[in-house]
């Protein structure tokens, strides 16, 4: 009992249980247990611990450590079953999730990106770093028409990396450019991460889509500027090809024709939302139909492609919904131990300045990105941080139209921060997607070195959005102001 007395000097038992839940979850993840199973497993263990073990010894424990009865019973747990499953499945916002996933996968099969690569490669071939600029511009276009990061990184890697290696590009800059450009789709709408954030924070998906446009384009502009400057500083890493085809109106026309289909798809989806012609959920259906039409017009649509895209959409959607249900279960048990109040008090007590509190939250999320996937962070951390941000009372200019501008601003800040999670080892998924398609001679070390400057640029973009919140609220106000 001396141990209990010692622990009681610092934290009550509920606080130790909350800390133990998070630590147990992380240990299970590193043990190779799937995320959904880890979340449910931890929750079940702490139900048993709270109801049977600790409650039986409550009187003895309270002599040393304060312990509030959690009130978790299996009867109450079963009564909340509909909350864990039905509430998610019936959510109309989440209908957009499989639609946008399907749109991205079908667009990758349509051959649109390959046409853009061929035409842009000729157009920018005469420039130093032209291939890197081509990959980055295609990445920006794909980001605005698909939110499937794995597919984008693999596609850009297959198309761009062999050409860069043939032109004697430096391996770090080549791999870093591909990995960074492929992850822009998680921020630039339509983004499946923003769909999930809209559900978790109970804010308008349209506001998030419009609010992420400027930050996403700023990040793309920072990447392009870096590539140009890098080519001037390190010309040996981005040599100009010896046999360059002169630029002509024919080449410019080919580029315009190759860009026109994806730009039309972007206009169909985002334009219909911006002009109020469709809700984001309805726009997702338009995007899915538009991507299918592009594949058909390019002669790429057949029964095999349709079945493969449908199967991948089902797998990805099922994976995300499974984590949704498990994360809700985990959060329910965590709240029964007072975890939300404990975390809120801890974060609010860290700094007096509310902006420093937001910065502290973003720093924690950035560190978690080294260890966890963006899905777990979004589903577990975001709902816990929502009351914290609301309690700060930060006033962000919503131009009289945006419903909750401070939460929209915070959501976009987190989205920019989470983009780094795709590039930061050891769990940076874009790094492993790219390594899977790299030619011999390109090591994971080259990829790690290549993404470092782009992670720094992401943090610079985060600072810009942090200091100018209007970048996230002006466009939503303009879109829905009438």
C-alpha positions in Angstrom: 0.0 0.0 0.0 3.0 2.3 0.3 3.0 2.4 -3.5 -0.6 3.5 -3.6 0.1 6.2 -1.0 3.1 7.4 -3.0 1.1 7.6 -6.3 -1.8 9.3 -4.5 0.5 12.3 -3.7 0.5 13.2 -7.4 -2.6 11.9 -9.2 -5.9 10.4 -8.3 -6.7 6.9 -9.5 -8.9 8.1 -12.4 -6.0 10.1 -13.8 -3.7 7.1 -13.6 -6.3 5.0 -15.4 -6.6 7.6 -18.2 -2.8 7.6 -18.6 -2.7 3.8 -18.5 -5.3 3.6 -21.2 -3.2 5.7 -23.6 0.0 3.9 -22.8 -1.6 0.5 -23.2 -3.0 1.5 -26.5 0.4 2.7 -27.8 2.1 -0.5 -26.6 -0.5 -2.7 -28.4 0.0 -0.7 -31.6 3.8 -1.3 -31.5 3.1 -4.9 -30.9 1.6 -5.1 -34.4 -2.1 -5.3 -33.3 -4.5 -3.6 -35.7 -5.7 -0.2 -34.6 -9.4 -1.1 -34.3 -8.6 -4.3 -32.3 -6.2 -2.3 -30.0 -8.8 0.3 -29.3 -11.6 -2.2 -28.5 -9.2 -4.5 -26.5 -7.9 -1.6 -24.3 -11.5 -0.5 -23.7 -12.7 -4.0 -22.6 -9.7 -4.4 -20.3 -10.4 -1.2 -18.5 -14.1 -1.9 -18.2 -13.3 -5.1 -16.3 -10.6 -3.3 -14.3 -13.0 -0.4 -13.4 -16.1 -2.4 -12.6 -14.8 -5.6 -10.9 -11.2 -5.2 -9.7 -11.1 -1.6 -8.5 -14.7 -1.3 -7.4 -14.3 -4.4 -5.2 -11.4 -2.7 -3.4 -12.8 0.9 -3.5 -12.8 1.5 0.3 -9.3 0.3 0.7 -8.1 2.4 -2.3 -9.8 5.6 -1.2 -7.7 5.6 2.0 -4.7 6.3 -0.3 -5.9 7.6 -3.6 -9.1 9.4 -4.6 -11.2 7.1 -6.8 -14.6 8.1 -8.3 -16.8 5.2 -9.3 -17.0 5.2 -13.1 -20.5 3.9 -13.4 -19.5 1.6 -16.3 -21.6 -1.6 -16.4 -22.2 -4.0 -19.1 -25.9 -3.2 -19.1 -25.1 0.5 -19.8 -22.5 -0.6 -22.4 -25.1 -2.6 -24.3 -27.6 0.2 -24.1 -25.1 2.4 -25.9 -24.5 -0.1 -28.7 -26.5 1.9 -31.1 -24.4 4.9 -30.4 -21.2 3.1 -31.4 -22.6 1.7 -34.7 -25.9 3.2 -35.7 -24.9 6.8 -35.1 -21.9 6.4 -37.4 -23.6 4.5 -40.2 -26.6 6.8 -40.3 -24.5 10.0 -40.5 -25.2 11.7 -43.8 -21.9 13.5 -43.9 -20.0 10.2 -43.9 -21.8 9.2 -47.1 -19.3 11.4 -48.9 -16.4 9.3 -47.6 -16.7 6.2 -49.9 -17.7 8.5 -52.8 -14.5 10.5 -52.6 -12.4 7.4 -52.1 -14.0 5.9 -55.2 -13.5 9.1 -57.2 -9.8 9.1 -56.3 -9.2 5.5 -57.1 -11.1 5.7 -60.4 -9.3 8.8 -61.4 -6.0 7.0 -60.9 -7.2 4.3 -63.3 -8.5 6.8 -65.9 -5.0 7.5 -67.4 -5.5 11.3 -66.9 -2.3 11.6 -64.8 -0.2 9.7 -67.3 -1.3 12.1 -70.1 -0.5 15.1 -67.9 3.0 13.7 -67.1 3.9 13.2 -70.8 2.8 16.7 -71.9 4.1 18.6 -68.9 7.4 16.8 -69.1 7.9 18.2 -72.6 6.7 21.7 -71.6 9.0 22.0 -68.5 11.8 19.9 -69.8 13.9 22.9 -70.8 13.8 24.2 -67.2 16.2 23.3 -64.5 14.2 21.1 -62.2 11.5 20.8 -64.8 10.7 17.2 -64.0 10.4 18.0 -60.3 8.1 20.9 -61.2 6.0 18.6 -63.4 5.6 16.1 -60.6 4.6 18.8 -58.1 2.1 20.4 -60.4 0.5 17.0 -61.2 0.4 16.4 -57.5 -1.5 19.6 -56.9 -4.0 18.8 -59.6 -4.4 15.2 -58.3 -4.8 16.6 -54.7 -7.8 18.7 -55.8 -9.4 15.7 -57.4 -8.6 12.8 -55.1 -7.9 12.4 -51.4 -6.3 8.9 -51.6 -2.7 9.5 -50.5 -1.4 6.0 -51.1 -2.7 5.9 -54.7 -1.3 9.4 -55.5 2.2 8.7 -54.1 2.5 5.3 -55.9 1.2 6.8 -59.1 3.6 9.7 -59.0 6.4 7.4 -58.0 5.8 5.0 -60.9 5.6 7.9 -63.4 8.1 10.4 -62.2 10.9 8.6 -60.3 12.3 6.5 -63.3 12.4 9.7 -65.4 14.2 11.6 -62.7 16.8 8.9 -62.2 17.3 8.7 -66.0 18.0 12.5 -66.0 20.5 12.1 -63.1 18.5 13.9 -60.4 19.7 13.7 -56.8 17.9 10.8 -55.1 16.9 12.8 -52.0 15.3 15.7 -53.9 13.6 13.3 -56.3 12.0 11.1 -53.6 11.2 14.1 -51.4 9.4 15.9 -54.2 7.3 12.8 -55.0 6.4 12.0 -51.3 5.5 15.6 -50.5 3.4 16.3 -53.7 1.5 13.0 -53.2 0.4 14.0 -49.7 -1.2 17.3 -50.7 -4.5 15.5 -51.2 -5.0 15.0 -47.5 -5.3 18.8 -47.2 -6.6 20.2 -50.5 -10.3 19.3 -50.8 -12.0 17.0 -51.5 -10.1 15.4 -48.6 -11.3 12.4 -46.7 -9.6 13.7 -43.6 -11.7 16.9 -43.7 -14.8 14.7 -44.0 -13.9 12.9 -40.8 -13.1 16.1 -39.0 -16.4 17.6 -40.0 -18.1 14.6 -38.3 -15.9 14.6 -35.2 -16.1 18.4 -34.6 -19.7 18.8 -35.7 -19.0 21.6 -38.1 -19.9 22.3 -41.7 -18.0 20.2 -44.3 -18.5 22.9 -46.8 -16.7 25.4 -44.4 -13.8 23.0 -44.0 -13.5 22.4 -47.8 -13.5 26.1 -48.6 -11.3 26.9 -45.6 -8.6 24.4 -46.6 -8.2 25.8 -50.2 -5.9 28.7 -49.5 -3.7 26.8 -47.0 -3.3 23.9 -49.4 -2.4 26.2 -52.3 0.0 28.1 -50.1 1.7 24.8 -49.2 1.9 23.9 -52.9 3.4 27.4 -53.7 6.0 26.9 -51.0 7.0 23.5 -52.5 7.3 25.0 -56.0 9.4 27.9 -54.7 11.7 25.5 -52.9 12.2 23.4 -56.0 13.1 26.4 -58.1 15.6 27.7 -55.5 17.0 24.3 -54.9 17.7 24.0 -58.6 19.6 27.3 -58.5 21.6 26.4 -55.4 22.3 22.8 -56.3 22.3 22.6 -60.1 24.1 19.3 -60.1 21.1 17.7 -58.3 18.7 18.9 -61.0 20.5 18.8 -64.4 18.9 20.2 -67.5 18.5 17.5 -70.2 20.8 17.7 -73.1 18.2 16.9 -75.8 15.5 19.5 -75.2 12.5 19.9 -77.4 11.7 23.5 -78.1 8.5 24.9 -76.7 5.8 25.5 -79.3 2.1 26.3 -79.4 1.4 22.6 -80.1 3.1 21.5 -76.9 1.2 24.2 -74.9 -2.0 23.0 -76.5 -1.3 19.4 -75.5 -0.7 20.4 -71.9 -4.0 22.4 -71.9 -5.9 19.4 -73.3 -4.3 17.0 -70.7 -5.1 19.3 -67.8 -8.7 20.1 -69.0 -10.3 16.8 -67.8 -9.1 16.9 -64.2 -9.8 20.6 -64.0 -13.3 19.9 -65.2 -13.7 17.3 -62.5 -12.4 19.8 -59.9 -14.9 22.4 -61.1 -17.7 19.9 -61.0 -17.0 19.0 -57.4 -15.7 22.1 -55.7 -17.5 24.5 -58.0 -20.9 23.0 -57.3 -20.1 23.4 -53.5 -18.8 27.0 -53.9 -21.7 28.2 -55.9 -24.3 26.5 -53.7 -25.5 24.1 -56.4 -24.8 21.0 -54.3 -24.0 19.9 -50.8 -20.5 18.3 -50.2 -22.3 14.9 -50.0 -24.1 15.5 -53.3 -20.8 16.8 -54.8 -19.1 13.5 -53.9 -21.6 11.6 -56.0 -21.0 14.0 -58.9 -17.2 13.5 -58.5 -17.6 9.7 -58.5 -19.7 9.8 -61.7 -17.3 12.3 -63.3 -14.2 10.1 -62.6 -16.1 7.1 -64.0 -16.9 9.1 -67.1 -13.3 10.1 -67.6 -12.1 6.5 -67.4 -14.8 5.6 -69.9 -13.8 8.3 -72.4 -10.1 7.4 -72.1 -10.9 3.7 -72.9 -9.7 2.6 -69.4 -13.1 1.5 -68.0 -13.9 -2.2 -68.1 -15.4 -4.8 -65.7 -12.0 -5.6 -64.1 -11.2 -2.0 -63.4 -14.7 -1.4 -62.0 -14.5 -4.4 -59.7 -11.0 -3.5 -58.5 -11.9 0.1 -57.7 -15.1 -1.1 -56.0 -13.2 -3.6 -53.9 -10.5 -1.1 -52.9 -13.2 1.5 -52.0 -15.0 -1.1 -49.8 -11.8 -2.1 -48.1 -10.7 1.5 -47.4 -14.1 2.6 -46.3 -14.6 -0.5 -44.1 -11.1 0.1 -42.5 -12.0 3.7 -41.6 -15.5 2.9 -40.4 -14.1 0.1 -38.2 -11.7 2.5 -36.6 -14.6 5.0 -36.2 -16.6 2.5 -34.2 -13.6 1.4 -32.1 -12.5 5.0 -31.4 -16.1 5.9 -30.3 -16.0 2.9 -27.9 -12.6 3.9 -26.6 -13.7 7.5 -26.1 -16.8 6.4 -24.3 -14.8 4.4 -21.7 -12.3 7.2 -21.4 -15.0 9.7 -20.6 -16.4 7.4 -18.0 -13.1 7.8 -16.1 -13.3 11.5 -16.6 -10.6 11.5 -19.2 -12.0 14.5 -21.2 -12.1 16.7 -18.1 -8.6 15.6 -17.0 -7.1 16.3 -20.4 -9.0 19.6 -20.7 -7.8 20.8 -17.3 -4.2 19.7 -18.1 -4.1 21.5 -21.4 -5.8 24.7 -20.3 -3.5 24.8 -17.3 -0.4 24.6 -19.4 -0.3 28.2 -20.5 -2.2 31.4 -19.7 -2.1 32.7 -23.3 -4.8 31.0 -25.4 -2.7 31.1 -28.5 0.1 29.3 -26.6 -2.4 26.6 -25.7 -3.3 26.1 -29.3 0.4 26.0 -30.2 0.9 23.4 -27.4 -1.9 21.2 -28.8 -0.4 21.4 -32.3 3.0 20.5 -31.0 1.5 17.4 -29.3 -0.3 16.4 -32.5 3.0 16.9 -34.5 4.8 14.6 -32.1 2.0 12.0 -32.2 2.3 12.0 -36.0 5.7 10.3 -35.6 4.0 7.3 -33.9 0.3 7.3 -35.0 -1.6 7.4 -38.2 -3.7 10.5 -38.9 -6.9 8.5 -38.6 -6.3 7.6 -35.0 -5.2 11.1 -34.1 -8.3 12.6 -35.8 -10.8 10.2 -34.2 -9.3 10.1 -30.7 -7.6 13.4 -30.1 -9.8 15.8 -31.9 -13.0 15.2 -29.9 -11.0 15.6 -26.7 -9.5 18.9 -27.9 -12.8 20.4 -29.0 -14.0 21.5 -25.6 -10.5 22.8 -24.8 -10.5 25.1 -27.9 -14.0 26.2 -27.2 -13.1 27.2 -23.7 -10.2 29.4 -24.8 -12.6 32.0 -26.2 -10.3 32.9 -29.2 -12.1 35.2 -31.6 -11.5 34.5 -35.2 -13.0 36.7 -37.9 -15.7 34.7 -39.5 -16.9 37.7 -41.6 -20.4 37.3 -40.1 -21.1 34.1 -42.0 -18.9 31.2 -40.8 -20.8 29.4 -38.0 -17.9 28.6 -35.7 -14.8 30.3 -37.2 -12.4 29.5 -34.3 -13.1 25.7 -34.7 -12.8 25.9 -38.5 -9.4 27.6 -38.0 -8.3 25.1 -35.5 -9.4 22.1 -37.7 -7.4 23.5 -40.6 -4.4 24.0 -38.4 -4.6 20.4 -37.3 -5.1 19.2 -40.9 -1.8 21.0 -41.9 -0.1 19.5 -38.9 -1.3 16.0 -39.7 0.0 16.3 -43.2 3.5 16.0 -41.6 2.5 12.6 -40.2 2.7 11.1 -43.7 6.4 12.2 -44.0 7.8 11.7 -40.5 9.4 8.4 -39.6 8.9 5.8 -38.4 5.2 5.7 -39.3 5.2 8.0 -42.3 3.0 6.0 -44.7 4.0 8.1 -47.8 7.6 7.0 -47.2 6.7 3.3 -47.4 4.3 3.7 -50.3 7.2 5.3 -52.2 9.8 2.8 -51.1 7.6 0.1 -52.5 7.9 1.4 -56.1 11.5 2.8 -56.0 14.0 1.4 -58.5 17.1 -0.4 -57.1 19.7 1.9 -55.6 17.1 4.2 -53.9 17.2 3.5 -50.2 14.9 4.5 -47.3 17.8 6.8 -46.2 17.5 8.8 -49.4 13.8 9.2 -48.8 14.2 10.3 -45.2 16.7 13.0 -46.2 14.6 14.1 -49.1 11.4 14.8 -47.0 13.2 16.8 -44.3 13.0 20.2 -46.2 9.3 19.5 -47.1 8.4 18.8 -43.5 10.0 22.2 -42.6 8.0 23.8 -45.4 4.8 22.3 -43.9 5.7 23.8 -40.5 6.2 27.1 -42.2 2.8 26.8 -43.9 1.3 26.0 -40.5 2.9 29.2 -39.0 1.3 31.2 -41.8 -2.2 29.8 -41.2 -1.7 30.3 -37.4 -0.8 34.0 -37.7 -3.4 34.7 -40.4 -6.6 32.9 -39.4 -8.6 34.8 -42.1 -6.9 32.5 -44.7 -9.3 29.8 -43.4 -12.5 31.8 -43.0 -12.6 34.3 -45.9 -13.4 31.8 -48.6 -16.2 30.0 -46.7 -17.7 33.4 -45.9 -17.5 34.3 -49.6 -19.0 31.0 -50.7 -21.9 31.0 -48.3 -22.3 34.7 -47.8 -25.2 35.1 -50.2 
